[in-house]
Amino acid sequence: MNGAWEVTVDRDRCIGAGICVGMAPGHFTLTDGRSRPNAETTPPVEVVTDAAESCPAEAITVRDGTDGHLIAPEP
């Protein structure tokens, strides 16, 4: 897949488990007990989708930056 991915974290849904930071520390940070992406877009990398799939609150969304289709978490 080419292009960038858009990464968002629903901070109202996030429970601050920190799994995303542990799996992809270059892509997520905990701020005030909640996760946030380090950047709004990222090159396609598997650790970002792994983090989204592992989030216990399903607060992380990864979308294709070109057409907006959902990449993770898988429905």
All heavy atoms as TSV, in Angstrom:
chain	resi	resn	atom	element	x	y	z
A	1	MET	N	N	0.843	-1.169	0.000
A	1	MET	CA	C	0.000	0.000	0.000
A	1	MET	C	C	0.891	1.237	0.000
A	1	MET	O	O	1.835	1.320	0.764
A	1	MET	CB	C	-0.909	-0.019	1.219
A	1	MET	CG	C	-1.831	1.164	1.278
A	1	MET	SD	S	-3.123	0.962	2.522
A	1	MET	CE	C	-4.057	-0.345	1.773
A	2	ASN	N	N	0.589	2.178	-0.836
A	2	ASN	CA	C	1.372	3.400	-0.947
A	2	ASN	C	C	0.669	4.535	-0.241
A	2	ASN	O	O	-0.497	4.450	0.101
A	2	ASN	CB	C	1.592	3.766	-2.419
A	2	ASN	CG	C	2.425	2.733	-3.141
A	2	ASN	OD1	O	3.280	2.097	-2.555
A	2	ASN	ND2	N	2.168	2.558	-4.413
A	3	GLY	N	N	1.364	5.643	-0.053
A	3	GLY	CA	C	0.763	6.808	0.566
A	3	GLY	C	C	0.792	6.723	2.076
A	3	GLY	O	O	1.363	5.822	2.671
A	4	ALA	N	N	0.137	7.705	2.675
A	4	ALA	CA	C	0.148	7.797	4.131
A	4	ALA	C	C	-1.142	7.256	4.730
A	4	ALA	O	O	-2.170	7.189	4.067
A	4	ALA	CB	C	0.334	9.252	4.533
A	5	TRP	N	N	-1.047	6.892	5.981
A	5	TRP	CA	C	-2.218	6.498	6.758
A	5	TRP	C	C	-2.554	7.637	7.714
A	5	TRP	O	O	-1.670	8.306	8.240
A	5	TRP	CB	C	-1.935	5.255	7.574
A	5	TRP	CG	C	-1.848	3.985	6.800
A	5	TRP	CD1	C	-2.211	3.764	5.507
A	5	TRP	CD2	C	-1.359	2.738	7.283
A	5	TRP	NE1	N	-1.979	2.457	5.156
A	5	TRP	CE2	C	-1.460	1.803	6.239
A	5	TRP	CE3	C	-0.848	2.318	8.502
A	5	TRP	CZ2	C	-1.070	0.483	6.374
A	5	TRP	CZ3	C	-0.468	1.004	8.643
A	5	TRP	CH2	C	-0.584	0.088	7.586
A	6	GLU	N	N	-3.845	7.842	7.938
A	6	GLU	CA	C	-4.315	8.807	8.932
A	6	GLU	C	C	-4.595	8.043	10.222
A	6	GLU	O	O	-5.333	7.064	10.211
A	6	GLU	CB	C	-5.573	9.510	8.444
A	6	GLU	CG	C	-5.334	10.345	7.205
A	6	GLU	CD	C	-6.606	10.951	6.640
A	6	GLU	OE1	O	-7.713	10.646	7.142
A	6	GLU	OE2	O	-6.490	11.722	5.683
A	7	VAL	N	N	-4.000	8.477	11.302
A	7	VAL	CA	C	-4.134	7.802	12.590
A	7	VAL	C	C	-4.827	8.747	13.565
A	7	VAL	O	O	-4.396	9.888	13.742
A	7	VAL	CB	C	-2.756	7.398	13.149
A	7	VAL	CG1	C	-2.911	6.683	14.478
A	7	VAL	CG2	C	-1.996	6.534	12.147
A	8	THR	N	N	-5.906	8.262	14.180
A	8	THR	CA	C	-6.602	9.051	15.187
A	8	THR	C	C	-6.828	8.204	16.431
A	8	THR	O	O	-6.895	6.979	16.357
A	8	THR	CB	C	-7.968	9.568	14.679
A	8	THR	OG1	O	-8.780	8.456	14.302
A	8	THR	CG2	C	-7.804	10.511	13.498
A	9	VAL	N	N	-6.933	8.884	17.555
A	9	VAL	CA	C	-7.273	8.232	18.818
A	9	VAL	C	C	-8.471	8.972	19.395
A	9	VAL	O	O	-8.434	10.194	19.564
A	9	VAL	CB	C	-6.101	8.271	19.821
A	9	VAL	CG1	C	-6.537	7.686	21.165
A	9	VAL	CG2	C	-4.895	7.520	19.282
A	10	ASP	N	N	-9.538	8.244	19.675
A	10	ASP	CA	C	-10.705	8.806	20.333
A	10	ASP	C	C	-10.363	8.900	21.815
A	10	ASP	O	O	-10.405	7.911	22.543
A	10	ASP	CB	C	-11.919	7.907	20.098
A	10	ASP	CG	C	-13.190	8.460	20.716
A	10	ASP	OD1	O	-13.106	9.278	21.672
A	10	ASP	OD2	O	-14.278	8.063	20.268
A	11	ARG	N	N	-9.996	10.093	22.253
A	11	ARG	CA	C	-9.528	10.267	23.635
A	11	ARG	C	C	-10.646	10.068	24.650
A	11	ARG	O	O	-10.382	9.788	25.807
A	11	ARG	CB	C	-8.843	11.620	23.788
A	11	ARG	CG	C	-7.475	11.614	23.075
A	11	ARG	CD	C	-6.741	12.931	23.161
A	11	ARG	NE	N	-6.505	13.424	24.489
A	11	ARG	CZ	C	-5.445	13.134	25.244
A	11	ARG	NH1	N	-4.529	12.311	24.776
A	11	ARG	NH2	N	-5.299	13.664	26.431
A	12	ASP	N	N	-11.898	10.184	24.244
A	12	ASP	CA	C	-13.010	9.895	25.151
A	12	ASP	C	C	-13.149	8.389	25.363
A	12	ASP	O	O	-13.603	7.944	26.408
A	12	ASP	CB	C	-14.322	10.458	24.606
A	12	ASP	CG	C	-14.348	11.976	24.639
A	12	ASP	OD1	O	-13.709	12.567	25.524
A	12	ASP	OD2	O	-15.011	12.571	23.771
A	13	ARG	N	N	-12.774	7.641	24.360
A	13	ARG	CA	C	-12.868	6.178	24.426
A	13	ARG	C	C	-11.621	5.536	25.029
A	13	ARG	O	O	-11.689	4.465	25.626
A	13	ARG	CB	C	-13.092	5.665	23.002
A	13	ARG	CG	C	-13.620	4.307	22.926
A	13	ARG	CD	C	-14.044	4.005	21.512
A	13	ARG	NE	N	-14.802	2.788	21.589
A	13	ARG	CZ	C	-15.459	2.258	20.626
A	13	ARG	NH1	N	-15.473	2.826	19.447
A	13	ARG	NH2	N	-16.115	1.150	20.799
A	14	CYS	N	N	-10.487	6.192	24.876
A	14	CYS	CA	C	-9.205	5.663	25.356
A	14	CYS	C	C	-9.236	5.479	26.869
A	14	CYS	O	O	-9.697	6.368	27.599
A	14	CYS	CB	C	-8.082	6.624	24.972
A	14	CYS	SG	S	-6.452	6.150	25.568
A	15	ILE	N	N	-8.740	4.335	27.330
A	15	ILE	CA	C	-8.673	4.065	28.764
A	15	ILE	C	C	-7.249	4.196	29.300
A	15	ILE	O	O	-6.999	3.941	30.466
A	15	ILE	CB	C	-9.259	2.677	29.110
A	15	ILE	CG1	C	-8.474	1.553	28.413
A	15	ILE	CG2	C	-10.742	2.633	28.774
A	15	ILE	CD1	C	-8.868	0.148	28.851
A	16	GLY	N	N	-6.310	4.562	28.439
A	16	GLY	CA	C	-4.932	4.788	28.864
A	16	GLY	C	C	-4.160	3.531	29.205
A	16	GLY	O	O	-3.236	3.573	30.011
A	17	ALA	N	N	-4.519	2.410	28.585
A	17	ALA	CA	C	-3.830	1.150	28.857
A	17	ALA	C	C	-2.355	1.194	28.446
A	17	ALA	O	O	-1.525	0.507	29.028
A	17	ALA	CB	C	-4.531	-0.013	28.150
A	18	GLY	N	N	-2.028	1.985	27.450
A	18	GLY	CA	C	-0.636	2.151	27.023
A	18	GLY	C	C	-0.107	1.055	26.116
A	18	GLY	O	O	1.076	1.042	25.801
A	19	ILE	N	N	-0.964	0.140	25.704
A	19	ILE	CA	C	-0.523	-0.936	24.812
A	19	ILE	C	C	0.025	-0.360	23.514
A	19	ILE	O	O	1.049	-0.814	23.006
A	19	ILE	CB	C	-1.667	-1.934	24.555
A	19	ILE	CG1	C	-2.014	-2.659	25.854
A	19	ILE	CG2	C	-1.296	-2.926	23.454
A	19	ILE	CD1	C	-3.276	-3.490	25.792
A	20	CYS	N	N	-0.627	0.662	22.995
A	20	CYS	CA	C	-0.179	1.272	21.738
A	20	CYS	C	C	1.223	1.861	21.883
A	20	CYS	O	O	2.061	1.718	20.995
A	20	CYS	CB	C	-1.165	2.329	21.269
A	20	CYS	SG	S	-1.478	3.639	22.476
A	21	VAL	N	N	1.485	2.500	23.022
A	21	VAL	CA	C	2.805	3.093	23.262
A	21	VAL	C	C	3.851	1.998	23.381
A	21	VAL	O	O	4.963	2.128	22.868
A	21	VAL	CB	C	2.783	3.984	24.523
A	21	VAL	CG1	C	4.168	4.523	24.827
A	21	VAL	CG2	C	1.794	5.130	24.350
A	22	GLY	N	N	3.493	0.898	24.027
A	22	GLY	CA	C	4.422	-0.215	24.161
A	22	GLY	C	C	4.721	-0.887	22.837
A	22	GLY	O	O	5.852	-1.299	22.583
A	23	MET	N	N	3.707	-0.981	21.975
A	23	MET	CA	C	3.889	-1.655	20.682
A	23	MET	C	C	4.507	-0.747	19.629
A	23	MET	O	O	5.256	-1.219	18.778
A	23	MET	CB	C	2.530	-2.153	20.170
A	23	MET	CG	C	1.918	-3.247	21.013
A	23	MET	SD	S	0.376	-3.846	20.310
A	23	MET	CE	C	1.038	-4.939	19.043
A	24	ALA	N	N	4.149	0.530	19.670
A	24	ALA	CA	C	4.594	1.464	18.629
A	24	ALA	C	C	4.990	2.796	19.266
A	24	ALA	O	O	4.345	3.821	19.046
A	24	ALA	CB	C	3.475	1.657	17.604
A	25	PRO	N	N	6.059	2.797	20.063
A	25	PRO	CA	C	6.429	4.009	20.793
A	25	PRO	C	C	6.776	5.200	19.898
A	25	PRO	O	O	6.646	6.341	20.330
A	25	PRO	CB	C	7.626	3.574	21.633
A	25	PRO	CG	C	8.176	2.375	20.945
A	25	PRO	CD	C	6.994	1.698	20.303
A	26	GLY	N	N	7.172	4.942	18.688
A	26	GLY	CA	C	7.463	6.037	17.769
A	26	GLY	C	C	6.223	6.665	17.171
A	26	GLY	O	O	6.300	7.698	16.506
A	27	HIS	N	N	5.064	6.066	17.436
A	27	HIS	CA	C	3.828	6.527	16.812
A	27	HIS	C	C	2.771	7.012	17.799
A	27	HIS	O	O	1.849	7.728	17.411
A	27	HIS	CB	C	3.237	5.409	15.953
A	27	HIS	CG	C	4.149	5.009	14.841
A	27	HIS	ND1	N	4.231	5.701	13.654
A	27	HIS	CD2	C	5.060	4.008	14.749
A	27	HIS	CE1	C	5.132	5.125	12.872
A	27	HIS	NE2	N	5.658	4.107	13.524
A	28	PHE	N	N	2.889	6.606	19.079
A	28	PHE	CA	C	1.902	6.988	20.093
A	28	PHE	C	C	2.588	7.458	21.365
A	28	PHE	O	O	3.671	6.989	21.704
A	28	PHE	CB	C	0.981	5.801	20.436
A	28	PHE	CG	C	0.179	5.314	19.269
A	28	PHE	CD1	C	0.632	4.260	18.488
A	28	PHE	CD2	C	-1.025	5.916	18.931
A	28	PHE	CE1	C	-0.090	3.802	17.402
A	28	PHE	CE2	C	-1.761	5.469	17.851
A	28	PHE	CZ	C	-1.295	4.418	17.081
A	29	THR	N	N	1.905	8.364	22.075
A	29	THR	CA	C	2.382	8.897	23.347
A	29	THR	C	C	1.198	8.985	24.289
A	29	THR	O	O	0.086	9.290	23.859
A	29	THR	CB	C	2.974	10.315	23.154
A	29	THR	OG1	O	4.015	10.261	22.191
A	29	THR	CG2	C	3.503	10.888	24.447
A	30	LEU	N	N	1.432	8.747	25.579
A	30	LEU	CA	C	0.393	8.981	26.571
A	30	LEU	C	C	0.528	10.411	27.077
A	30	LEU	O	O	1.609	10.837	27.481
A	30	LEU	CB	C	0.510	8.016	27.748
A	30	LEU	CG	C	0.095	6.577	27.490
A	30	LEU	CD1	C	0.260	5.749	28.771
A	30	LEU	CD2	C	-1.339	6.481	26.992
A	31	THR	N	N	-0.566	11.151	27.035
A	31	THR	CA	C	-0.620	12.518	27.527
A	31	THR	C	C	-1.842	12.639	28.420
A	31	THR	O	O	-2.954	12.323	27.978
A	31	THR	CB	C	-0.726	13.523	26.351
A	31	THR	OG1	O	0.369	13.327	25.469
A	31	THR	CG2	C	-0.708	14.959	26.855
A	32	ASP	N	N	-1.634	13.069	29.645
A	32	ASP	CA	C	-2.734	13.184	30.606
A	32	ASP	C	C	-3.500	11.878	30.744
A	32	ASP	O	O	-4.731	11.862	30.833
A	32	ASP	CB	C	-3.686	14.325	30.219
A	32	ASP	CG	C	-3.001	15.689	30.217
A	32	ASP	OD1	O	-2.107	15.897	31.063
A	32	ASP	OD2	O	-3.352	16.541	29.382
A	33	GLY	N	N	-2.771	10.758	30.709
A	33	GLY	CA	C	-3.386	9.455	30.907
A	33	GLY	C	C	-4.137	8.900	29.712
A	33	GLY	O	O	-4.813	7.882	29.820
A	34	ARG	N	N	-4.018	9.546	28.569
A	34	ARG	CA	C	-4.692	9.085	27.355
A	34	ARG	C	C	-3.695	9.069	26.200
A	34	ARG	O	O	-2.762	9.868	26.154
A	34	ARG	CB	C	-5.863	10.001	26.970
A	34	ARG	CG	C	-6.957	10.120	28.015
A	34	ARG	CD	C	-7.788	8.858	28.046
A	34	ARG	NE	N	-8.974	9.021	28.870
A	34	ARG	CZ	C	-9.095	8.535	30.082
A	34	ARG	NH1	N	-8.099	7.872	30.641
A	34	ARG	NH2	N	-10.191	8.701	30.773
A	35	SER	N	N	-3.939	8.176	25.258
A	35	SER	CA	C	-3.062	8.069	24.101
A	35	SER	C	C	-3.348	9.176	23.094
A	35	SER	O	O	-4.458	9.700	23.006
A	35	SER	CB	C	-3.281	6.703	23.428
A	35	SER	OG	O	-2.476	6.603	22.270
A	36	ARG	N	N	-2.321	9.476	22.349
A	36	ARG	CA	C	-2.467	10.371	21.188
A	36	ARG	C	C	-1.437	9.949	20.160
A	36	ARG	O	O	-0.352	9.466	20.510
A	36	ARG	CB	C	-2.310	11.836	21.567
A	36	ARG	CG	C	-0.926	12.228	21.978
A	36	ARG	CD	C	-0.789	13.742	22.113
A	36	ARG	NE	N	0.566	14.086	22.503
A	36	ARG	CZ	C	1.596	14.137	21.674
A	36	ARG	NH1	N	1.441	13.885	20.392
A	36	ARG	NH2	N	2.802	14.448	22.104
A	37	PRO	N	N	-1.770	10.117	18.870
A	37	PRO	CA	C	-0.765	9.808	17.853
A	37	PRO	C	C	0.311	10.887	17.847
A	37	PRO	O	O	0.030	12.057	18.111
A	37	PRO	CB	C	-1.567	9.808	16.545
A	37	PRO	CG	C	-2.779	10.628	16.819
A	37	PRO	CD	C	-3.041	10.528	18.299
A	38	ASN	N	N	1.539	10.501	17.553
A	38	ASN	CA	C	2.627	11.473	17.475
A	38	ASN	C	C	2.507	12.345	16.241
A	38	ASN	O	O	3.055	13.438	16.210
A	38	ASN	CB	C	3.975	10.767	17.491
A	38	ASN	CG	C	4.275	10.148	18.840
A	38	ASN	OD1	O	3.651	10.460	19.844
A	38	ASN	ND2	N	5.243	9.246	18.869
A	39	ALA	N	N	1.804	11.856	15.218
A	39	ALA	CA	C	1.571	12.609	13.995
A	39	ALA	C	C	0.208	12.207	13.436
A	39	ALA	O	O	-0.264	11.096	13.688
A	39	ALA	CB	C	2.659	12.316	12.960
A	40	GLU	N	N	-0.437	13.100	12.714
A	40	GLU	CA	C	-1.743	12.797	12.130
A	40	GLU	C	C	-1.643	11.785	10.999
A	40	GLU	O	O	-2.597	11.069	10.722
A	40	GLU	CB	C	-2.415	14.074	11.633
A	40	GLU	CG	C	-2.831	15.013	12.749
A	40	GLU	CD	C	-3.495	16.272	12.243
A	40	GLU	OE1	O	-3.853	16.340	11.058
A	40	GLU	OE2	O	-3.648	17.200	13.057
A	41	THR	N	N	-0.495	11.753	10.342
A	41	THR	CA	C	-0.291	10.780	9.270
A	41	THR	C	C	1.013	10.036	9.507
A	41	THR	O	O	1.926	10.549	10.160
A	41	THR	CB	C	-0.247	11.448	7.875
A	41	THR	OG1	O	0.829	12.380	7.838
A	41	THR	CG2	C	-1.562	12.149	7.550
A	42	THR	N	N	1.070	8.834	8.976
A	42	THR	CA	C	2.268	8.014	9.096
A	42	THR	C	C	2.423	7.190	7.833
A	42	THR	O	O	1.433	6.864	7.188
A	42	THR	CB	C	2.174	7.084	10.335
A	42	THR	OG1	O	3.405	6.378	10.478
A	42	THR	CG2	C	1.041	6.104	10.216
A	43	PRO	N	N	3.649	6.859	7.484
A	43	PRO	CA	C	3.814	5.906	6.391
A	43	PRO	C	C	3.198	4.573	6.814
A	43	PRO	O	O	3.113	4.291	8.010
A	43	PRO	CB	C	5.330	5.770	6.242
A	43	PRO	CG	C	5.916	6.926	6.963
A	43	PRO	CD	C	4.932	7.333	8.018
A	44	PRO	N	N	2.725	3.777	5.886
A	44	PRO	CA	C	2.145	2.480	6.241
A	44	PRO	C	C	3.168	1.575	6.917
A	44	PRO	O	O	4.163	1.197	6.313
A	44	PRO	CB	C	1.719	1.894	4.888
A	44	PRO	CG	C	1.591	3.066	3.979
A	44	PRO	CD	C	2.624	4.050	4.452
A	45	VAL	N	N	2.931	1.288	8.194
A	45	VAL	CA	C	3.786	0.384	8.951
A	45	VAL	C	C	2.907	-0.534	9.797
A	45	VAL	O	O	1.920	-0.102	10.388
A	45	VAL	CB	C	4.808	1.125	9.839
A	45	VAL	CG1	C	5.890	1.787	9.007
A	45	VAL	CG2	C	4.144	2.144	10.725
A	46	GLU	N	N	3.307	-1.777	9.857
A	46	GLU	CA	C	2.504	-2.803	10.518
A	46	GLU	C	C	2.315	-2.548	12.013
A	46	GLU	O	O	1.258	-2.874	12.567
A	46	GLU	CB	C	3.126	-4.177	10.293
A	46	GLU	CG	C	2.269	-5.308	10.785
A	46	GLU	CD	C	2.846	-6.665	10.425
A	46	GLU	OE1	O	3.839	-6.755	9.671
A	46	GLU	OE2	O	2.291	-7.652	10.922
A	47	VAL	N	N	3.290	-1.930	12.682
A	47	VAL	CA	C	3.147	-1.721	14.123
A	47	VAL	C	C	1.966	-0.816	14.461
A	47	VAL	O	O	1.356	-0.950	15.519
A	47	VAL	CB	C	4.440	-1.183	14.788
A	47	VAL	CG1	C	5.559	-2.191	14.723
A	47	VAL	CG2	C	4.848	0.158	14.235
A	48	VAL	N	N	1.607	0.084	13.551
A	48	VAL	CA	C	0.469	0.975	13.792
A	48	VAL	C	C	-0.841	0.192	13.726
A	48	VAL	O	O	-1.709	0.352	14.583
A	48	VAL	CB	C	0.473	2.160	12.803
A	48	VAL	CG1	C	-0.802	2.987	12.923
A	48	VAL	CG2	C	1.690	3.038	13.048
A	49	THR	N	N	-0.983	-0.665	12.736
A	49	THR	CA	C	-2.203	-1.468	12.667
A	49	THR	C	C	-2.248	-2.478	13.801
A	49	THR	O	O	-3.317	-2.739	14.365
A	49	THR	CB	C	-2.355	-2.177	11.305
A	49	THR	OG1	O	-1.189	-2.960	11.032
A	49	THR	CG2	C	-2.591	-1.184	10.186
A	50	ASP	N	N	-1.096	-3.026	14.185
A	50	ASP	CA	C	-1.047	-3.947	15.323
A	50	ASP	C	C	-1.520	-3.243	16.597
A	50	ASP	O	O	-2.275	-3.809	17.390
A	50	ASP	CB	C	0.365	-4.485	15.536
A	50	ASP	CG	C	0.806	-5.462	14.463
A	50	ASP	OD1	O	-0.052	-5.927	13.676
A	50	ASP	OD2	O	2.014	-5.763	14.403
A	51	ALA	N	N	-1.079	-2.008	16.787
A	51	ALA	CA	C	-1.492	-1.248	17.967
A	51	ALA	C	C	-2.998	-0.989	17.946
A	51	ALA	O	O	-3.671	-1.124	18.967
A	51	ALA	CB	C	-0.721	0.066	18.042
A	52	ALA	N	N	-3.533	-0.637	16.782
A	52	ALA	CA	C	-4.971	-0.393	16.673
A	52	ALA	C	C	-5.764	-1.663	16.967
A	52	ALA	O	O	-6.777	-1.634	17.665
A	52	ALA	CB	C	-5.317	0.147	15.285
A	53	GLU	N	N	-5.292	-2.777	16.456
A	53	GLU	CA	C	-5.980	-4.050	16.672
A	53	GLU	C	C	-5.873	-4.503	18.130
A	53	GLU	O	O	-6.755	-5.207	18.626
A	53	GLU	CB	C	-5.405	-5.132	15.753
A	53	GLU	CG	C	-5.625	-4.892	14.273
A	53	GLU	CD	C	-7.084	-5.022	13.832
A	53	GLU	OE1	O	-7.912	-5.579	14.583
A	53	GLU	OE2	O	-7.398	-4.541	12.731
A	54	SER	N	N	-4.829	-4.090	18.829
A	54	SER	CA	C	-4.602	-4.525	20.206
A	54	SER	C	C	-5.240	-3.608	21.244
A	54	SER	O	O	-5.294	-3.962	22.418
A	54	SER	CB	C	-3.104	-4.607	20.480
A	54	SER	OG	O	-2.512	-5.569	19.633
A	55	CYS	N	N	-5.717	-2.459	20.836
A	55	CYS	CA	C	-6.297	-1.503	21.774
A	55	CYS	C	C	-7.552	-2.097	22.420
A	55	CYS	O	O	-8.515	-2.417	21.718
A	55	CYS	CB	C	-6.648	-0.204	21.060
A	55	CYS	SG	S	-7.453	1.014	22.128
A	56	PRO	N	N	-7.570	-2.246	23.752
A	56	PRO	CA	C	-8.721	-2.860	24.409
A	56	PRO	C	C	-9.991	-2.017	24.316
A	56	PRO	O	O	-11.092	-2.550	24.422
A	56	PRO	CB	C	-8.273	-3.028	25.861
A	56	PRO	CG	C	-7.169	-2.062	26.047
A	56	PRO	CD	C	-6.518	-1.900	24.699
A	57	ALA	N	N	-9.848	-0.716	24.091
A	57	ALA	CA	C	-11.015	0.162	23.985
A	57	ALA	C	C	-11.405	0.450	22.537
A	57	ALA	O	O	-12.366	1.167	22.290
A	57	ALA	CB	C	-10.738	1.478	24.705
A	58	GLU	N	N	-10.642	-0.113	21.584
A	58	GLU	CA	C	-10.845	0.164	20.161
A	58	GLU	C	C	-10.911	1.672	19.900
A	58	GLU	O	O	-11.749	2.163	19.148
A	58	GLU	CB	C	-12.086	-0.542	19.631
A	58	GLU	CG	C	-11.961	-2.051	19.669
A	58	GLU	CD	C	-13.139	-2.783	19.038
A	58	GLU	OE1	O	-14.152	-2.139	18.702
A	58	GLU	OE2	O	-13.028	-4.008	18.887
A	59	ALA	N	N	-9.991	2.397	20.545
A	59	ALA	CA	C	-9.966	3.852	20.431
A	59	ALA	C	C	-9.115	4.355	19.266
A	59	ALA	O	O	-9.220	5.514	18.885
A	59	ALA	CB	C	-9.440	4.463	21.735
A	60	ILE	N	N	-8.293	3.488	18.685
A	60	ILE	CA	C	-7.391	3.887	17.607
A	60	ILE	C	C	-8.013	3.523	16.264
A	60	ILE	O	O	-8.473	2.409	16.068
A	60	ILE	CB	C	-6.022	3.191	17.738
A	60	ILE	CG1	C	-5.388	3.523	19.079
A	60	ILE	CG2	C	-5.102	3.588	16.573
A	60	ILE	CD1	C	-4.159	2.685	19.398
A	61	THR	N	N	-8.001	4.496	15.356
A	61	THR	CA	C	-8.501	4.272	14.009
A	61	THR	C	C	-7.392	4.591	13.013
A	61	THR	O	O	-6.744	5.637	13.122
A	61	THR	CB	C	-9.720	5.169	13.708
A	61	THR	OG1	O	-10.718	4.918	14.692
A	61	THR	CG2	C	-10.294	4.895	12.335
A	62	VAL	N	N	-7.186	3.688	12.070
A	62	VAL	CA	C	-6.211	3.895	11.006
A	62	VAL	C	C	-6.967	3.874	9.690
A	62	VAL	O	O	-7.689	2.919	9.395
A	62	VAL	CB	C	-5.114	2.796	11.007
A	62	VAL	CG1	C	-4.080	3.071	9.925
A	62	VAL	CG2	C	-4.452	2.687	12.372
A	63	ARG	N	N	-6.822	4.940	8.910
A	63	ARG	CA	C	-7.509	5.051	7.628
A	63	ARG	C	C	-6.512	5.358	6.519
A	63	ARG	O	O	-5.492	5.993	6.762
A	63	ARG	CB	C	-8.571	6.150	7.657
A	63	ARG	CG	C	-9.700	5.857	8.627
A	63	ARG	CD	C	-10.846	6.849	8.471
A	63	ARG	NE	N	-11.944	6.488	9.328
A	63	ARG	CZ	C	-12.895	5.613	8.990
A	63	ARG	NH1	N	-12.882	5.043	7.811
A	63	ARG	NH2	N	-13.859	5.313	9.838
A	64	ASP	N	N	-6.848	4.924	5.329
A	64	ASP	CA	C	-6.040	5.240	4.158
A	64	ASP	C	C	-6.118	6.744	3.922
A	64	ASP	O	O	-7.217	7.307	3.856
A	64	ASP	CB	C	-6.565	4.474	2.943
A	64	ASP	CG	C	-5.707	4.683	1.725
A	64	ASP	OD1	O	-5.736	5.804	1.169
A	64	ASP	OD2	O	-5.022	3.746	1.318
A	65	GLY	N	N	-4.980	7.393	3.812
A	65	GLY	CA	C	-4.935	8.831	3.614
A	65	GLY	C	C	-5.427	9.284	2.257
A	65	GLY	O	O	-5.754	10.450	2.071
A	66	THR	N	N	-5.518	8.366	1.308
A	66	THR	CA	C	-5.958	8.721	-0.033
A	66	THR	C	C	-7.471	8.698	-0.156
A	66	THR	O	O	-8.086	9.653	-0.610
A	66	THR	CB	C	-5.348	7.752	-1.074
A	66	THR	OG1	O	-3.927	7.789	-0.933
A	66	THR	CG2	C	-5.731	8.151	-2.484
A	67	ASP	N	N	-8.075	7.577	0.268
A	67	ASP	CA	C	-9.527	7.452	0.068
A	67	ASP	C	C	-10.325	7.320	1.362
A	67	ASP	O	O	-11.546	7.236	1.338
A	67	ASP	CB	C	-9.854	6.285	-0.862
A	67	ASP	CG	C	-9.422	4.929	-0.316
A	67	ASP	OD1	O	-9.120	4.835	0.890
A	67	ASP	OD2	O	-9.412	3.965	-1.094
A	68	GLY	N	N	-9.640	7.310	2.511
A	68	GLY	CA	C	-10.325	7.292	3.793
A	68	GLY	C	C	-10.883	5.949	4.237
A	68	GLY	O	O	-11.507	5.870	5.285
A	69	HIS	N	N	-10.619	4.895	3.475
A	69	HIS	CA	C	-11.192	3.611	3.904
A	69	HIS	C	C	-10.494	3.089	5.167
A	69	HIS	O	O	-9.313	3.350	5.391
A	69	HIS	CB	C	-11.195	2.570	2.769
A	69	HIS	CG	C	-9.906	1.812	2.595
A	69	HIS	ND1	N	-8.916	2.231	1.764
A	69	HIS	CD2	C	-9.473	0.657	3.165
A	69	HIS	CE1	C	-7.898	1.382	1.820
A	69	HIS	NE2	N	-8.196	0.423	2.675
A	70	LEU	N	N	-11.257	2.393	5.976
A	70	LEU	CA	C	-10.772	1.882	7.250
A	70	LEU	C	C	-9.771	0.753	7.039
A	70	LEU	O	O	-10.056	-0.205	6.329
A	70	LEU	CB	C	-11.943	1.387	8.102
A	70	LEU	CG	C	-11.605	0.862	9.482
A	70	LEU	CD1	C	-11.087	1.990	10.364
A	70	LEU	CD2	C	-12.845	0.219	10.108
A	71	ILE	N	N	-8.624	0.887	7.673
A	71	ILE	CA	C	-7.588	-0.136	7.618
A	71	ILE	C	C	-7.586	-0.943	8.919
A	71	ILE	O	O	-7.512	-2.159	8.911
A	71	ILE	CB	C	-6.208	0.494	7.354
A	71	ILE	CG1	C	-6.213	1.140	5.975
A	71	ILE	CG2	C	-5.091	-0.527	7.491
A	71	ILE	CD1	C	-5.010	2.018	5.696
A	72	ALA	N	N	-7.697	-0.224	10.052
A	72	ALA	CA	C	-7.714	-0.904	11.359
A	72	ALA	C	C	-8.474	-0.025	12.346
A	72	ALA	O	O	-8.451	1.199	12.225
A	72	ALA	CB	C	-6.289	-1.164	11.833
A	73	PRO	N	N	-9.151	-0.602	13.312
A	73	PRO	CA	C	-9.263	-2.039	13.512
A	73	PRO	C	C	-10.200	-2.648	12.478
A	73	PRO	O	O	-11.081	-1.973	11.946
A	73	PRO	CB	C	-9.826	-2.180	14.926
A	73	PRO	CG	C	-10.607	-0.926	15.122
A	73	PRO	CD	C	-9.866	0.141	14.351
A	74	GLU	N	N	-9.966	-3.923	12.225
A	74	GLU	CA	C	-10.830	-4.612	11.274
A	74	GLU	C	C	-12.221	-4.742	11.883
A	74	GLU	O	O	-12.347	-5.039	13.063
A	74	GLU	CB	C	-10.269	-5.998	10.927
A	74	GLU	CG	C	-9.007	-5.918	10.116
A	74	GLU	CD	C	-8.501	-7.273	9.689
A	74	GLU	OE1	O	-9.224	-8.280	9.871
A	74	GLU	OE2	O	-7.383	-7.338	9.181
A	75	PRO	N	N	-13.247	-4.505	11.067
A	75	PRO	CA	C	-14.627	-4.606	11.583
A	75	PRO	C	C	-14.984	-6.019	12.001
A	75	PRO	O	O	-14.426	-6.976	11.620
A	75	PRO	CB	C	-15.501	-4.162	10.434
A	75	PRO	CG	C	-14.623	-3.888	9.276
A	75	PRO	CD	C	-13.205	-4.132	9.694
